[in-house]
Amino acid sequence: MDNFDNFSVSEKVDATELQRMIAIEQQKAQFQAQVHNFTDICWDKCVDSPGSKLDYRTETCLVSCVERFIDTTLTITNRFTQMVQKGAH
């Protein structure tokens, strides 16, 4: 039960829309937390000690991390797009 029994139709619509918006914001926050975690992992993996210039190994590692991040982001975005399209039909 949605606990909206005593609400008018317009109030139910507003409450449902608010719930949807909250869910979207929660998803955004979860995604940002994952990005932050991923950044920490890449930093810990690639950067031994920060300096004024990146050495070749560090630069290569960071480039690889960024490329994997982009690949992962595109995969997730495509999957969400497919889910939305299936839900719209």
Sequence and secondary structure as in RCSB ss.txt:
>XXXX:A:sequence
MDNFDNFSVSEKVDATELQRMIAIEQQKAQFQAQVHNFTDICWDKCVDSPGSKLDYRTETCLVSCVERFIDTTLT
ITNRFTQMVQKGAH
>XXXX:A:secstr
  S TTS HHHHHHHHHHHHHHHHHHHHHHHHHHHHHHHHHHHHHH SS  SS  HHHHHHHHHHHHHHHHHHHH
HHHHHHHHHHHHH 
